Amino acid sequence: MRIIVDGFGGDNSPLAVLQGCEAAIIEYGVDITVTGDQEILKKVADENKIDLSKMKVVHSPTVIPVCEDPSKIMTDYADCSMATAFKLLAAGEGDAVVCAGSTGAIVVGASLIVKRIKGIKRAALAPIMPSENGCYILLDVGANLECRPEMLLQFGVMGSIYMEKIMGIKSPKVALANIGEEETKGGELQIAAYKLFKSSKVVNFTGNIEPRYIPRGDADVVVADGFTGNIILKLTEGLGKMFSNALKSIFMSGLKGKLSALMVMSAIKGFKNKMDYTEYGGAPLMGTAKPVIKAHGSSNAKAFKNAIRQARDFAERGVVEEITNSIAQLKATPPTSDANE
């Protein structure tokens, strides 16, 4: 399996990227191509005793800044490390891409260079989120702030396939994020999307889900427009940090707290690992013609290693092919007319 990694994406690049790549080669046996300034990559590798000979390096002289207009990946930064990674993927020089750079540039670059699956309206960012029962996939979380009902239906199809193929969940429960469970709740988008899901029967649609039930694990796939999804994502991240800090404060305050912490340390570590994004790797960009994983901007070596594992699984298990077939089937058997009223 050939994984292409943007060597200069993320806050801790290129060191964390190279460390993660080296660990992935040892643990997963993948072939890795790293894009970026060859001299800088070699210097960092030499200084940190990283064996660069086990990786292929493709020179890319520039890096697209996080604050830059994403569309400039096609013009001013056409030779950047991210664009080069996508071009290699599109040319068949690899099976998947991992990048921790600008989210906007990743969405634009992947959509225009790698292209979208035929019939897919928009690509969607889909992080794996922790829940009481395990985890769920949330999409979209910011790639598309405004959506149409048919886009949400496609998000549900893609998320369902990913959870079945990658996470091993049979007939994943798909739910639409909303302010109430009744099918008449929400705005025009949610009401219309509900009708599409209900009539299409392409996924195991369980109806609307209120945000308070999402962390409980009532759904395996939670579908939302990018604006709503991003709020759910960021609120969950914030609450996770708050709970972590609260536990630390409780168990580290005084002798009794420290003794109590020793007795429940394994449970605390388990909870911490469950909330740790580095365990999951990154967020798949669903809908592109070839697998793309968006790693967290602050990814460390462990996160990059796991993102590479995630990219390998994405490519090996035929997720893109399954989505392609399902979208073609959806197009051939459109929802009944009452869904479009």
N, C-alpha and C positions, 0 to 999 in steps of 0.2 A: 504494500500500500504506500502510495507516494503523497506525502502531505507537504503543501507549500505554506511557509510561515513568513509573515511580514516581520522582518527583523527590527523594524523601528516603530511598531505600533505599541502604544501604551506608555504609561508614566515611568516604568522601570526598564525600558528597552535601552540598548540591546542586551544587557547582561542577563536579565531574567528570562528573556526569550531564548537565548543560547543555552542557558542552564536547563530550561524546560525541554528544549529540543534534545539535548544530550541525554537527559533522563528518559525521555520518550523512546529514543533509539534503543537504549539499554533494556527498558522494561517491555516495550511493545514490538520491537523489531521492525519499525517503520523506516522507510526512506524519507529523508527530509531535505527540502530545498528552502534556503533562507534568502530573502531578498533584502537588499540594502547596500549601503556604502561598504565596499569590500575592504578597504583599508581600516575603517573603524571597527568592523566586525572582527577582523584579524587581530587588531590591537587589543580589543576587549577579551577575546578568546585567549590570547597569549598571556595577558596579565592575570587571568583567572583560571589558567590551566584547563581550559575547555578544548577538547579534541575536535577541531574544526574539520579535520580530514574526513570525518564520518558524515559530513553534511556537504551538500552542493550549495555553493553561494552564487547567486546571480546579482551582478552589480546593478544598483539603482542609486543614482547620485543624490536624489532629493527626498524629502519627507513632507507630506501634506499636513500643515498645522491643524490642530483640532478646531481652532476658531475660524478656519478658512471656509469660504463658500464651497460646499461639497461638489458643486458642478465643475469646479476647477481641476478636479482629478482628471477630467477629459482634455484639459487645455494646458494651463500653466504648470500643472504637476503631473503631466502624462508620463513622466519618467520616474515618478516617486516609487518607493518600495511597495506601497499598497497597489498601485496601478499595475506594476510589474507582476505582482503575485496573481492578480486577476487575469492578466494577459497570458501568463503561463498556464493557468487553469483552463482558460478558454481554448488554448492551443493544444490541450491534451497532454501537457507536460507534468501533470499531477492529477490527483483524484479529489482533492479538497483543499480549501484554504482556511488558515487560522489567522485572525488579525485582531489587534486590540486598539486600533486607531479610531479616528473620528467616525461615530455612528452614521452621520449623514453621508460622509464620503464612501463608507462601506456599502450603504444601501444604493447610492447612485452608481458607484463603480461596478458593483456586482450586477445590478440591473442592466446597465448599458454595455458592459464588457463581457461578462459571463452570460448575460441574458436571463430572462425568466422562462419558466416552463410554459409551453404553449397553452394558452387559455387562462393563465393566472393573471388577474388584474393588477395586483401589487404584491411585492414581497413583504413579509412580516417578520419582525424580530420576536423571538419566542423563548424567553428564559425558562429554565426549569426551577420551580419554586418549592420550598419545603411546606409540608402540611402535617397534620397530626397522623395521618395514615401513610405518609411517605412523601409523595411529591405530586405536583401537577404542572402542566405547561400553560403559560399565559401568553396570549397573542391577540393583538399586536401591542407592543409597549413603547411605541414612539416613531416608528417608520412612517406611519400614515395617521396624521392627526384627524383627518376627516375621511370617513369611509362611506361606501354604499352598502346596502344590504347584501348584495351578491358577494362582496369582498369578505364580509364577516362569515358567510357560509363557506367560502373557500378556506378561510383561516381555520374554521372548525374541521374541515376535511383534512387539511395538512397537519394540524395538531394531533388529530386522532391517529393518523398513520404514524407519526413520529413516536407517540407514546406506546403504540403497539409494537412497532419494529425495534425501537431502541430501548424502551423501558420494560418491555415484556408484558404490558397490560392488555388483556383480551377485551375487545369491545369497550374501549375507554368511554367513560361518561362525559359527554360534551354539554357545557352549559353556557348561557349567555349572561354576562355580567349586567346587572340591572338593579334598580332601586326597589324592586318588589318581585315576587314570584309569579304573579298573575300575568297572563299573556298580553294584557292591555296596558301594562306598566311601561314607563320609559317614554322616550321621545319617538319621533317618526322613524328614526333609524332602527331602534331596538324593536319596535312593534312590527316593522316590515321584515326585519331579519328573523324574528321569531316565526313568522308565517313561512318564510323560506325553509328554515330548519325543520319545522313541523311537517311540511309537505314533501320535502325532498327525500327523506328517509335514507340518506347516504351515510349518516353517522348515528351513533346512539345518543340522540338528543334528549336530555332530561329536563329541559326548560330553562327558565331564568334562575339565576342564583344571586342572592343578596351578598354583598361583600363580607358580611360578618360570618358567612358560612364557607367562604372560600378557604381560609386557613384550616378549617376542620377537615377538609379533604372530601367534601361532598361531590366534587367534580374532578375528573382527571385532566380535562381540557377546559380552560376558561377563555371565552372569546370576548374581545372588546375592541372598540376603536382605539387608535394609538394614544389619544389624549387620556381616555379613561384608564387604559392599561398601564400607562406610564405612572399615573397617580397611584394605582394599586401597587405597582412595583416599588416605587420610592417610599410609600407609606410602610410597606412590609419591611423594607430594609431599615427604615428608621426605628420601627418597633423592635426589630431584632436586636439592634444596637442598644436600645433602651433596656430591654430585658436582660441582655448580657451585662450591662453596667450595673443594673439593679442587683443581679445575683452576686456579682463581684463585691459590691458594697456590703451586702448582707453577710457573705461568708468571710470577708476579710476584716470585719469590724470586731476586734476583740478576740480573746482566747476561745470563747465558746463558738464563735462563728468559724474560726479556723479549724477547730476540732470537728465541727459538723461537716465542714467542707471535705475533710479527709475521709469521712464515712460515705459521702455521696459523690466522691470525685469521678468515678466511672460514669455515673449518670450525667454529671455536669459535662464531661468530655463528649459524651454521646450527643447531648443537646447542642453543644458548641459545633460539633462536626456537621450536624444536620442543618444548622443555620449558616455554615461556611460556604460561600459561593465558590471557593477554590476547589471544593470537592466535586462540583458539577462541571467545571471547566469554562463554559461560555454559553451564549445564546445562539442557537441555530437561526440563520436567516432563511426562513421557509419560503419556497417559491422560486428559487433560482435554479437554473438548469443543471448546476453542479453544486455540491455541498460547500457551504460557507459558514464558518463559526465565528461569531463576534465575541472575543474574549473581553473581560472586564478591563477598563482602562487602567486600573491599579493592580492588575494581575502580577503575581509573583511567579517564581519558577514552577511551583506546584500547580498553580492554576493553568499555566501554559502547557504543562505536561498533560493535565487532564483534558484540556481543550483539544489537544492533538489526539488523545484517545477517543474523544467524542467525535472528532472529524473522521477518524478511521472507521468508527462504527456507523456513522452517517453514510459513508460511501460504501462500506461492505454490505450493509443490510438492505440495500435497494430502496431506500426511502424516496429518492427522486423518481425512480421508475414507478413506484406504487402511486405516488401523487399524480404523475403524468397519466396513468391509466384511470385513476379515479376522476380526475378533472374531465377527461375525455368522455367517461361514462356519464358524468353529471351533465355535460353539454348535450349528450345524446338523449338523455331523459330529464328534461328540465322540470322544475317544480310545477305543480298544478296551478291553474290560472288563478285560483282564489288567493294564492300567496302573493300575487302582484296587485291586488286590489288597493 
